[in-house]
């Protein structure tokens, strides 16, 4: 049954990919027009293209590294056999369904019949919240634990933002992120299958949650230089400008704005930092070897070497403190 679950959901996602890609591109183009209209006084068609593709940005070594990394990832990902995040969600959901169902003697959804619109809306909102708090917790851990940070530095090593910077993520980091991303959403998913949704309905609405999240969080736009803000809606949705602050090298911006879609997690946990209107940022790392990350070797191999050094330091036994010769040793 679990293999059927996974196959149905992956089929749905594949069918929805073109629609999602079209909506994401339309969103990016719309944001580019808005950012250009707000920024430039004397407007022209030629200046618009210079604005969205600045020469100093697209010719930057970091942008070239982003492009090579993006192409190589697309080429090798099928061979790495990294499953989609929804696979982990469905797996944990299936286990949750079986365990909780067995404990409480639930063989079928408690709410019989097809779920109404209110149920669908509540399901979608709870799944979005589950995905988002899951991402917030993992993202915070990436910045707090050296083992995870060495991998996450790949993403933060970008010195310019060119949209596809969103995919500047080490494959091992992505695998661990997707595995973790299945825990909280997976439990939520499994509980819903016991309450009101049958497997077919879950696959349909589960895909909608993915598409909705990807469109609302505007991941491509937030990894550009477009300073898009949502006004009062910023109190609910994390706008691209606020996420751009997360990549800033200014010490005041370190470990701020961890959220993916919703901004209130950062407010609740004290990690929110609101940028000034149209504030510009310098992106990248402050490490001395930051330039080493602007190559494929640096993006793929260097993080693994540094991560291994962190592990060795953690495993190395601590030497007992030396006893001074002039002090008497107590029995």
C-alpha positions as CSV (number, residue, x, y, z in Angstrom):
1,X,0.0,0.0,0.0
2,X,2.8,2.4,0.8
3,X,4.3,1.9,-2.6
4,X,0.9,2.8,-4.2
5,X,0.8,5.9,-2.0
6,X,4.2,7.1,-3.2
7,X,3.6,6.2,-6.9
8,X,0.3,8.1,-7.0
9,X,1.7,11.2,-5.4
10,X,4.8,11.3,-7.6
11,X,2.6,10.9,-10.6
12,X,0.5,13.9,-9.5
13,X,3.6,16.0,-8.8
14,X,5.0,15.2,-12.3
15,X,1.8,16.2,-13.9
16,X,1.7,19.5,-11.9
17,X,5.3,20.4,-12.6
18,X,4.6,22.4,-15.8
19,X,1.8,24.4,-14.1
20,X,3.9,25.1,-11.1
21,X,6.9,26.2,-13.2
22,X,4.7,28.5,-15.3
23,X,3.2,30.1,-12.2
24,X,6.7,30.5,-10.6
25,X,8.1,32.2,-13.8
26,X,5.1,34.5,-14.0
27,X,5.6,35.4,-10.4
28,X,9.3,36.2,-10.9
29,X,8.6,38.3,-14.0
30,X,5.8,40.2,-12.1
31,X,8.1,40.9,-9.2
32,X,10.9,42.1,-11.6
33,X,8.5,44.6,-13.2
34,X,7.3,45.9,-9.8
35,X,10.9,46.2,-8.4
36,X,12.0,48.0,-11.6
37,X,9.0,50.4,-11.6
38,X,9.7,51.3,-7.9
39,X,13.4,51.8,-8.3
40,X,14.1,53.4,-11.7
41,X,12.8,56.9,-12.5
42,X,13.5,57.1,-16.3
43,X,12.2,53.8,-17.6
44,X,12.9,52.1,-20.9
45,X,12.8,48.5,-22.3
46,X,16.6,48.3,-22.5
47,X,17.1,49.6,-19.0
48,X,14.6,47.0,-17.7
49,X,16.8,44.1,-18.9
50,X,19.9,45.8,-17.5
51,X,18.0,46.1,-14.2
52,X,16.9,42.5,-14.0
53,X,20.3,41.2,-15.3
54,X,23.0,43.6,-14.1
55,X,26.3,43.1,-15.9
56,X,28.3,43.1,-12.6
57,X,26.0,40.4,-11.2
58,X,25.8,37.9,-14.1
59,X,29.5,38.1,-14.8
60,X,30.4,37.6,-11.1
61,X,32.4,34.4,-10.2
62,X,29.6,33.5,-7.8
63,X,26.9,33.7,-10.5
64,X,29.1,31.5,-12.8
65,X,29.5,29.0,-9.9
66,X,25.7,29.1,-9.4
67,X,25.1,28.2,-13.0
68,X,27.6,25.4,-13.1
69,X,26.4,24.0,-9.8
70,X,22.8,24.2,-11.1
71,X,23.6,22.4,-14.3
72,X,25.7,19.7,-12.6
73,X,23.0,19.1,-9.9
74,X,20.3,18.6,-12.5
75,X,22.6,16.2,-14.3
76,X,23.6,14.1,-11.3
77,X,20.5,14.2,-9.1
78,X,18.8,11.2,-10.9
79,X,21.9,9.1,-10.2
80,X,22.1,10.2,-6.5
81,X,18.6,8.7,-6.0
82,X,17.6,11.4,-3.6
83,X,13.8,10.9,-3.1
84,X,11.3,13.7,-3.2
85,X,10.4,15.2,0.2
86,X,6.9,13.9,-0.3
87,X,8.2,10.3,-0.2
88,X,9.4,10.8,3.4
89,X,6.1,12.5,4.3
90,X,4.1,9.6,2.9
91,X,6.3,7.1,4.6
92,X,6.0,8.7,8.1
93,X,2.3,9.3,7.4
94,X,1.7,5.7,6.6
95,X,3.6,4.6,9.8
96,X,1.6,7.1,11.8
97,X,-1.7,5.9,10.3
98,X,-0.9,2.2,11.2
99,X,0.5,2.9,14.7
100,X,-2.2,5.3,15.8
101,X,-5.0,3.4,14.0
102,X,-3.9,0.1,15.8
103,X,-3.7,1.8,19.2
104,X,-7.2,3.3,19.0
105,X,-8.8,0.7,16.8
106,X,-9.4,3.0,13.8
107,X,-9.8,1.2,10.5
108,X,-11.3,3.9,8.4
109,X,-11.5,7.7,8.4
110,X,-13.6,8.9,11.3
111,X,-15.4,11.4,9.1
112,X,-17.2,9.3,6.4
113,X,-17.8,10.5,2.9
114,X,-15.9,13.0,0.8
115,X,-14.4,15.9,2.8
116,X,-16.2,19.2,2.4
117,X,-14.4,22.5,1.5
118,X,-14.0,23.5,5.2
119,X,-12.1,20.2,5.8
120,X,-10.0,20.7,2.8
121,X,-9.0,24.2,3.8
122,X,-8.2,23.2,7.4
123,X,-6.1,20.3,6.1
124,X,-4.2,22.5,3.7
125,X,-3.5,25.1,6.4
126,X,-2.4,22.6,8.9
127,X,0.0,20.9,6.4
128,X,1.4,24.3,5.4
129,X,2.0,25.0,9.1
130,X,3.6,21.6,9.6
131,X,5.9,22.1,6.6
132,X,6.9,25.5,7.7
133,X,7.7,24.8,11.4
134,X,9.7,21.8,10.3
135,X,11.8,23.9,7.9
136,X,12.3,26.6,10.6
137,X,13.6,24.1,13.1
138,X,16.0,22.5,10.6
139,X,17.2,25.8,9.3
140,X,17.9,27.0,12.8
141,X,19.8,23.8,13.5
142,X,21.9,24.4,10.3
143,X,23.2,27.7,11.8
144,X,23.6,26.3,15.3
145,X,25.5,23.0,14.8
146,X,28.9,23.1,13.1
147,X,28.3,19.7,11.5
148,X,25.2,21.1,9.6
149,X,26.7,24.5,9.1
150,X,29.6,23.3,7.0
151,X,27.1,21.9,4.5
152,X,24.7,24.9,4.7
153,X,27.7,27.3,4.1
154,X,27.4,26.2,0.4
155,X,24.1,28.1,0.2
156,X,25.5,31.2,2.1
157,X,28.7,31.3,0.0
158,X,26.9,33.0,-2.8
159,X,28.1,36.6,-3.2
160,X,25.5,37.7,-5.6
161,X,21.9,36.5,-5.9
162,X,20.7,35.3,-9.3
163,X,17.5,33.3,-8.7
164,X,19.0,29.9,-9.2
165,X,21.0,30.6,-6.1
166,X,18.0,29.0,-4.4
167,X,19.4,25.6,-5.6
168,X,22.9,26.3,-4.3
169,X,22.4,23.5,-1.8
170,X,24.8,20.6,-1.2
171,X,23.2,17.2,-2.2
172,X,23.9,15.7,1.3
173,X,22.3,18.8,2.9
174,X,19.3,18.4,0.7
175,X,18.9,14.7,1.5
176,X,19.0,15.4,5.3
177,X,16.6,18.3,4.9
178,X,14.1,16.2,3.0
179,X,14.3,13.4,5.5
180,X,13.7,15.8,8.4
181,X,11.0,17.5,6.4
182,X,9.0,14.3,6.5
183,X,8.8,14.0,10.3
184,X,6.4,16.7,11.4
185,X,4.5,17.0,8.2
186,X,4.4,13.2,8.0
187,X,2.8,12.8,11.4
188,X,0.3,15.5,10.5
189,X,-0.4,13.8,7.2
190,X,-0.9,10.4,8.9
191,X,-3.3,11.8,11.5
192,X,-5.4,13.4,8.7
193,X,-5.7,10.0,7.0
194,X,-7.4,8.8,10.1
195,X,-9.7,11.7,10.5
196,X,-11.2,12.6,7.1
197,X,-9.1,11.7,4.1
198,X,-8.7,8.6,2.1
199,X,-5.5,7.8,0.2
200,X,-6.6,9.3,-3.2
201,X,-7.9,12.5,-1.6
202,X,-4.6,12.9,0.3
203,X,-2.5,12.6,-2.8
204,X,-4.6,15.3,-4.5
205,X,-4.5,17.8,-1.7
206,X,-1.0,17.0,-0.7
207,X,0.3,18.1,-4.1
208,X,-1.7,21.3,-3.7
209,X,0.1,22.0,-0.5
210,X,3.5,21.7,-2.2
211,X,2.5,23.9,-5.1
212,X,0.9,26.5,-2.9
213,X,4.0,26.6,-0.6
214,X,6.4,27.0,-3.5
215,X,4.4,29.8,-5.1
216,X,3.7,31.7,-1.9
217,X,7.3,31.6,-0.6
218,X,8.7,33.0,-4.0
219,X,12.0,31.1,-3.5
220,X,13.4,32.3,-6.9
221,X,12.6,35.9,-6.2
222,X,13.9,35.9,-2.7
223,X,17.3,34.9,-4.1
224,X,17.5,37.9,-6.4
225,X,18.3,41.6,-5.8
226,X,14.6,42.5,-6.1
227,X,13.7,44.2,-2.8
228,X,10.1,43.0,-2.8
229,X,8.1,43.7,0.3
230,X,4.4,42.7,1.1
231,X,3.6,45.7,3.4
232,X,1.4,44.7,6.3
233,X,1.3,41.1,4.9
234,X,4.9,40.8,6.1
235,X,3.6,40.1,9.5
236,X,2.3,36.8,8.1
237,X,4.3,36.0,5.0
238,X,8.1,36.3,4.9
239,X,8.8,38.6,1.9
240,X,11.9,38.3,-0.4
241,X,13.5,41.4,1.1
242,X,13.4,40.0,4.6
243,X,15.0,36.7,3.4
244,X,17.7,38.6,1.6
245,X,18.7,40.0,5.0
246,X,19.3,36.4,6.1
247,X,22.1,36.2,3.6
248,X,23.7,39.5,4.7
249,X,27.3,39.5,6.0
250,X,26.5,42.3,8.5
251,X,26.9,40.9,12.0
252,X,23.6,42.5,13.0
253,X,21.9,40.2,10.6
254,X,23.5,36.9,11.6
255,X,21.0,34.1,12.5
256,X,17.9,36.1,11.6
257,X,14.9,35.4,9.5
258,X,15.0,31.6,9.4
259,X,11.4,31.2,8.1
260,X,10.5,29.7,4.8
261,X,6.9,30.9,4.1
262,X,5.5,32.3,7.4
263,X,7.3,35.1,9.2
264,X,5.6,34.7,12.6
265,X,7.9,31.8,13.6
266,X,10.8,34.2,13.7
267,X,8.8,36.7,15.7
268,X,7.7,34.0,18.2
269,X,11.3,32.6,18.7
270,X,13.0,36.0,18.7
271,X,14.9,35.6,15.4
272,X,13.1,38.3,13.4
273,X,15.0,41.2,11.9
274,X,13.1,43.8,9.8
275,X,15.3,45.5,7.2
276,X,14.9,49.2,6.4
277,X,12.9,50.0,3.3
278,X,15.1,49.4,0.2
279,X,18.0,48.5,2.4
280,X,20.8,46.8,0.4
281,X,23.0,44.0,1.6
282,X,26.4,42.5,1.0
283,X,26.0,38.7,0.5
284,X,28.4,35.8,1.2
285,X,30.6,34.5,3.9
286,X,33.2,36.2,6.0
287,X,35.5,33.2,6.1
288,X,39.0,33.6,4.7
289,X,38.5,30.8,2.2
290,X,35.2,32.2,0.8
291,X,36.7,32.3,-2.7
292,X,37.2,28.5,-2.6
293,X,33.4,28.1,-2.7
294,X,33.2,29.7,-6.1
295,X,34.0,26.5,-8.0
296,X,32.4,23.1,-8.4
297,X,35.1,21.4,-6.3
298,X,34.6,24.0,-3.6
299,X,30.8,23.5,-3.6
300,X,30.8,19.7,-3.6
301,X,34.1,18.6,-1.9
302,X,35.2,21.3,0.5
303,X,32.1,21.1,2.7
304,X,32.6,17.3,3.1
305,X,36.2,17.9,4.1
306,X,35.3,20.5,6.7
307,X,32.4,18.4,8.0
308,X,34.8,15.5,8.5
309,X,37.2,17.7,10.4
310,X,34.3,18.7,12.7
311,X,33.4,15.1,13.3
312,X,37.1,14.2,14.1
313,X,37.3,17.0,16.6
314,X,34.1,15.8,18.2
315,X,35.3,12.2,18.4
316,X,38.8,13.0,19.6
317,X,39.1,12.1,23.3
318,X,40.0,15.0,25.5
319,X,43.3,14.9,27.3
320,X,43.2,15.3,31.1
321,X,44.4,18.6,32.3
322,X,48.1,18.7,33.1
323,X,49.0,18.8,36.8
324,X,51.6,21.4,37.8
325,X,54.7,19.9,39.4
326,X,54.7,22.4,42.3
327,X,51.2,21.3,43.4
328,X,50.6,18.4,45.7
329,X,48.5,15.7,44.2
330,X,45.5,14.9,46.5
331,X,44.8,11.2,47.0
